[in-house]
Structure formats: structure tokens, C-alpha cells
Amino acid sequence: MAIRTILTYPNPILRQKTGKVTTFDEELKKLADDMAETMYDAPGIGLAANQIGVPQQIIVVDITEPDGDKEFTVFVNPVISEGEGSVTDEEGCLSVVEYTTQVKRFRKIKVTAQDLDGNPLEFEAEDRFARIIQHEVDHLLGKLFIDRISSLKRKLYKKKLKKILKSQA
Ligand code: NI
């Protein structure tokens, strides 16, 4: 396993749509392990492959129970087929530095995906789990959570980021 570098906004790679995974081999499992290790090192609760520069439809999601050992799951080629209800809650992203804000998402979703062996999966997700999946699937489509906030808020974040980057230069 290896910790990979997480790309951050405004890196244009984060804006590119990812491709479907068609080969389910050891390489894919290794990539998923690297993604999980990178996510926990950050630390974060979800990661999409394009955040480490791999333009493929793979996400890892933390499913650790409170007080439990770290546990994650991997979804390959995930698609949100249905969504219902809506809930607004605090969100952040490993690729959007020093920013969290309220984002509206479906409360409950239906998801189709594949596991690391290519077996089809179909399940429902709610609340926290549903939010993470929606956030990560957005990544695979080249979207970030700051696309889902008001243009004024986004402008303010861009301003703040400019200052941060300047102070690091
Ligand atoms: Ni993110």
C-alpha cells in the first residue's frame, strides 16, 4: 500500500469525467488499497480515484461504526439511480482545502455499482452514507461540492483560497 498525493482545486484533472472500469484485476485492488490508505492518512471519509489522478470510476467510502475499527468499502462504476428527500448538512472535501459549508443532498438514494471482482451491486443508502456516496460520485463526474453552493459563497471561497495559496508561495 502507498499513500498517494491528493490533487486539490483548482487542478483541472478534478474537472475531467472519469471512465468506466472494465478490468477487474490485482492492479485495481492495489489501487483501491492505496485509495483507502490515502483517505485515512488525510484523514477523510471518502475518496474518488480522480482525486489521486486516476481517471477511473472508483470510490472508497469509510463505513467505520462509532468506536469501531477503521473499515471501508469500495464501489466501482457507481451510479445513483434514484434519490428522494433532501437534507442540508456540513460538507468538506480533501480536494477543497480549508473549507466546509452546508450542502443540500438527497437523504436517501439507490445505487448500482460493482465490487472489486466485477460483481454487480444494488443497494439503498441513507443519511451520512448517502451523502458520502453522492459527494464521491460527483467527483467521478468532474463535480465538486462548491459547485452546489451559491455563486457568492463560491466567490468568497475563491478569494480565501487565493490568499492561502499566496501565503504558501
Ligand atoms: Ni471530495
Residues whose N, C-alpha, C, O or C-beta is under 5 A from the ligand:
A	BS01	NI	G92 C93 L94 S95
